[in-house]
């Protein structure tokens, strides 16, 4: 077969589908299939001979094509041409006879050959050199069906996310324990017999006791002189005679309650200055009956106690002794000194009433219960600002406990006496037990000495 070269037609025709061109070099250079006039088509033809044959086809096309068309309306079947040798295979479309002849002659074959090829079985004789025209050649037929692509399948199920589960139960907070130093059973570090913090009930749980019951370490302070007064009563006589004689009448006062109060200050001063055997700076408190207690000063300021006094419990003595008396600010137990002096004064007044010596009419005895509040505030400040002292100084804690018991006992006794009854003092006592802003103050005592103690001693 003649070699093919690529030329550009003066009047280019549209090429057929790529499938036909791929099967055999394109021959659609003569305007086949209505493609004439498409300038985008570049075509293929046999070099040298194609122009002559195509011209001839143009002249005789209507004569031969028409005659053959009458004889054979359709020269191919849907299979296009059978097996047909080299050119066989299934054509890609059916051709009518004129079109078949046109394409055959444009291949450079004679009209006789083309007539024979296009008539009868267009597939040609099996094994013939030309193999018949075979439609459009081996590119015919339907390509293998691609089939259905593999089904993607169902993506993996995400599954159910892990269940968060139930959060840890907070559990029951530490029970205060029974009577332990810090909540354990009799211990101070928890457990049985511990010594510091922890314990079965943690730090002072409700009803627990962070410190074991103890006792004040007393010093004996016997009578220093012999004085008396017709209307003094037993309590004032005790106080007056425990002041060393060298102080004379420095602390005497016509008001016998004040006499007892001020003389107590004199005894305290003497004991802390001359009888202090603690090896540290300490204060002293005489409580009658030949007994006194020495308590080492904690490492805080007196003014540190002020924030711990609930506003509802700040009576007129608060400004005088707690926030006032600033020259004593380096001596926090100055507040306890005043507290014990007030308690001793109440002892004098109550004793004189009980002994029938009272002639002064009504008198306020509210200082005793008021100073319980201030004395506890000092302890709260010590707990927060000098914890080592608070945890280790049993004497401090025990004297606070003992003198609170004494103060509340005197208060309860004076409440029933017309000489000392006071609606103001009664109301103050109720505020101690119930005032919302005193809740922390009350809890401190519960934590320190236990719920039973606070109920028995103060009433909450």
Buried (B, 14 or more C-beta within 10 A) or exposed (E): EEEBEEBEBEEBBBBBEEBBBEBBBBBBBBBBBEBBEEEEBBBBBBEEBBBEBBEEBEEEBEEBBEEBBEEBEEBBBEBBBBBBBBBBBBBBBBBBBBBBBBBBBBBBBEBEBBBBBBBEBBBBBEEBEBBBBBBBBBBBBEEEEEEEEEEEEEEEEEEEEEEEEEEEEEEEEBBBBBBBBBBBBBBBBBBEBBBBBBBBBBBBBBBBBBBBEEEBEBBEBEEBEEBEEEEBBBBBBBBBBBBBEEBEEEBBEEBBBBBBBBBBBBBBBBBBEEBBEBEEEBBBBBBBEBBBBBBBBBEBBBBBBBEBBBEBBBBEBBEEBBBEBEEBBEBBBBBBBBBBBBBBBBBBBBBBBBEEBBEBEEBEBBBBBBBBBBBBBBBBBBBEBBEEBBBEBBBBBBBBBBBBBBBBEBBEBBBEBEBBEBEEBBEBBEBBEEBEEBEEBBBBBBBBBBBEBBEEBBEB
